[in-house]
Amino acid sequence: MDTNLTKRPKLIAILGPTASGKTSLSLKLAKKFNGFIISADSRQIYKYMDIGTAKIKKEEMQTIPHFMIDIVEPDQIYTVAQYQKEVYKILDSKISKEKISFLVGGTGLYISAVINGLKIPQVKPDKKLREKLNKKSVEKLVNMLKKLDKATFEKIDLKNKRRLTRAIEVCLKTGKKFSEIKSYKKPNFDVLQIGPKIDKNTLNKNIDQRVDNMTEQGLTKEVKGLLKKGYNFSLPSLSGLGYKQIGMYLRNEITLEEAIKLIKLRTRQYAKRQMTWFKRDKRIRWIKNYKEAEKLVANFLSNN
């Protein structure tokens, strides 16, 4: 009997906060184990937004197939349910039978949706309602969600306007609490979760360096280009880290130097929230170096 027929598919998730070294680690491991990479970054799904999202360049991919990058326009609505459905399609496709699957990124909700089989409420986006909610401040949205669904309020990223808007939208459209609608169905594959272990000082230095690199590479020019294409700062895509602060600079609300400092501060705060999310999952193996990661992956792949 062919034992391969009884083996469950395997997925390796490489996760962690922004600027922690996930990309370089994933490229080494994918090259070593003949893999392909699925991005789990809620900002890298957008086209034309390369510098501000630290998107990997084609020449840096080292011929390794990458998915879920540059898939929607900046003004398109893209839900976690859509992301999950598309990733499951990739995991069921021919490439996953020929190569090892690596899910790589820092968007905790994307990763959880895939590896935990989160059954997301099939509530279609309401454009008018979203426009109405997007006009409200984050503080007002937080207060709304607290009244509508305290359980979600206690778990959600309260700085993430897009997540707040979606949770409120589901509550208002269904008349039910978002936390009560969600459920889980274990997916038919085994998962190994690994993340680079990095101390706070090193991470902060990496973040500062990354923001300086973005500035040198032309982040301001990229934002101006998006505005010329007709996109605006009311969109969830352009209200994210980097783009929002450069928008403040372009409107003469702050200087460029102040914008850069603010991007660094907000990115450090975001990284802290990412780690808070990931620390809740005790299945994650935090690795000190590449050799440790390689050993974990090799052992994982050799086990039935």
N, C-alpha and C positions, 0 to 999 in steps of 0.2 A: 504493500500500500504506500502511495506517495504521501509522505508526512506533510509536504507543502500544502496539500489540500485541506489539512486540518488547522493550519496556522491562521491566527487572526491577523489582520493587517496591523501595521505599527505606524505610529506617528510620534515624531520627536518635536516637542515644543521648546523653543529657546526664547526665554522671556526675561523681563527685568526693566528697570527704569531707563529713561532716555539717556544716551551717551555712556552706557555701561559696557559697551563692547559686544553687543548682540550680533551686529552685522558681520564683523570680522570673524567671530567664532562660528557663525552659521556657514560662512563661505568655506572655512577650513574643513568643517565637519561634512558639509555637502560634497566637497571635492573628494575627501577621504572615503566616504561611504556611498559614492555614486547617487547623490540625492538631488532633489529639486526643492525650491523654497516658495512657500506661500506667505505673503506678507500679512501680518496681523497688526496693521497700523491704520487707524481710522482717518489719518490725514493724508497718507500716501496713496489713497484710492483716487485722489483728485488729480486731474490733468493740469498742466501748466504751473503746478505748485511744487517746484523741485527743491529750491534752495532752502526755503523756510521749513520744509518738512524733512530735511536731511535725506532726501531720496537717493537711493543708490544709482549711480550712473551705469549705463549699459556696458561701458568698458570695464567697470569694476565687478561686473557679474561673473566674470571668468567662464563664460559659456554655460554657466549653471542656469537652468530654466527658472524664471521667477514669475509668480502669479499674484493677482490682486493688487497690482500697482497701475496707476493711470487708467482706471476703468470708468470713471464718471466725470462729467463736467462740474466745475465748482458750484454751479447753481442747482444741481440735481440733488434730490432727497435720496439718501441711501441708508436703509435701516440695518440693524443688526441681523434681523431675520433674512434679509437679502444676502448679506455677507455669509451667514451660516449656510444657506442653501447653495450658494455658489462654491464655497469651499468643499462642501460634501460632494458636489458634482466632480470637482477636481480629484478628490480622494477616491472616487469611484471610477475614475477614468483610466485610460490605458497607461498613462505616465506613472501612476501610482503602483502599477503592477510591475513596472520595469525599473523604477527608481525608489529610493527611500524618501519619505515625505517629512519635510521640516516646516513647522509652523513658527514663524519668527516675528516678534514684535513686542510692543509694550502696552497695547490696548487690552486691558484685562477683560473687559466685557466681550470682545471679539474672541479671545482665547477661550474663555469660559463657555461661550455659546457653542464652540466647536467641540472641545474636549469633554464637557459635561453633558452635552446633548440638551442644552437649554431649549425648552419648547416655548417659543416666543409668541405672544398674542398676535394673531393675524389681523391686526387693525390697520387698515389702509391709511396712509398719511392724509391729513386734511389740510390742504394748502392754505385756506383762509384762516383756519384756527391757528396754524403755525405762524402765519404772518402776524396775527394778533398777539400771540404769546411772545414772539421774537421782539416786539416793540417794548415789552416789559423788561425791567432791570432784573439782573440775576437775583437780587434780594427779594423782589416781589414774587418771582417764580419759586424761590425756596420756601417762602411763606405759604404760597398756594399749595405746594406739594405736601408741606407739613400738615396742612388741614385735610387734604385729600387722602394721603397715604403715609402715615407715620413710619411704617416699616421700611418703605422704600427711601423715605427721607433720611433715615438713620444709616443707610448703606451706600446711597448714591454719591457720586462726586459732586458736591454742592457748588463747585466752581465751573462745572461743565454745563453750559447753557443748552447745548443740544440734547444732552441726556435728560436734563430737567424738563425741557419742552416735550420730549417724547413721552416721558412718564406721565406728565400732566395730560397730554393728548389722549393717551390710552384710558386714563381714569375718566376723563370727560366724555369720551366717545362710547365707552362701554358701561359707564355707571358703576364700575367695579374698581377695587384697588388693584394697581399694577402688580403689587407683591402677591396678591391672591390668584392672579391669572397665570403667573409663571409656574412652570413645572419642568421636570427633567426626564429625559429618556436616554439611558446609557447607550452611547454609540457603539457600533460593532467594530471597534479597533482598540488596541492597547496603546497607552500613552506613557511616554517618559517626558517629564518636565525638568528642564535644567535652566539655571540662570547664573550669569557671572557674579561672583561675590566681590563687591567693591566697597571700599570704605568711603565715608561721607566726604572727606577732604578731596580725595582723588576724583570722585564723581563731580563735585563742584568745579574742580579745575577743568575736567573734561567738558562740562557744560559751558564754562566761560570761553574755552578755546573754540568749541563748536560755534557759539554765537559770533565770536570774532571772525571765524572763517566764513560764516554766512554773510556777514557784512562785507567782507572783502570780495566775496564771489558775486555780489550784486543783489542782495535781498531787496533793497529799495527799488532797484530797477525792475525786479520781478513783480513787486506789488504794483508799480506804475503800469506795467504791462497788463496785469489782470484788470486794472481799472479801465484801460484803453479798450479791452475786449468787452466791456460793458458790465463786468461784475462789480459788486459793491460790498461795503463792510457790514451790511445788514445780514449777509449770508452767513450761515454757520461755518462754512469753510474758511471765510476770511475773518472770522471773529476769533480764530485760534491763535496760539502762541506765535509771536513774531509778526504776523500779519496785522494783528490788532494794534500793536505798539508802533509799527511803522506807519499805520494809518493815522495814529495820533500825531506823529511827526509831520506827515504830509499835510495835515490840517492845521499845522502850526500851533498845536496844543502843547507840545514839548519839543526840546531840541533832539537832534539825532543821538547825541551822547546820552541823553536821558532815556531815549527809547531803547538803546542798547543795554543800558544798566537795568531797565525794567524787564526786558526780555530775559536777561540772565536770572533776575530775581524770580520771575514767574515760572521759568523753567525749573529752577531748583525746587520751588514749591510743588510743581507738577510731579517731579521725580519722587518727592517725599510721599505724595498721595499714591503714586504707582506702587511704591514699596509697601505702603499700608495695605493696599489691595492684595498684593502677592503674598505677603506674610500670613494672610489668613489661610492659605492653602499649604498644608503641611506635607503634601506630596512632592513639592518642588525641591530638587536637589541643587543646592548652591555650590558652585564649583570655583576653585581658586585659580585654575589654569587650564590650558587646552588639553594637556595630557590626561588630566582627571576627567574632563568631558569626554574625550575619545574612549577612555576605558568604560565609562558608564554606557555610552552608546553601543559599543561593541558587545558588552554583556547583555544589554537589552535586546539587541538584534539576534543574538545567538540563542536566546531563550524562546521556547515555543509558547 
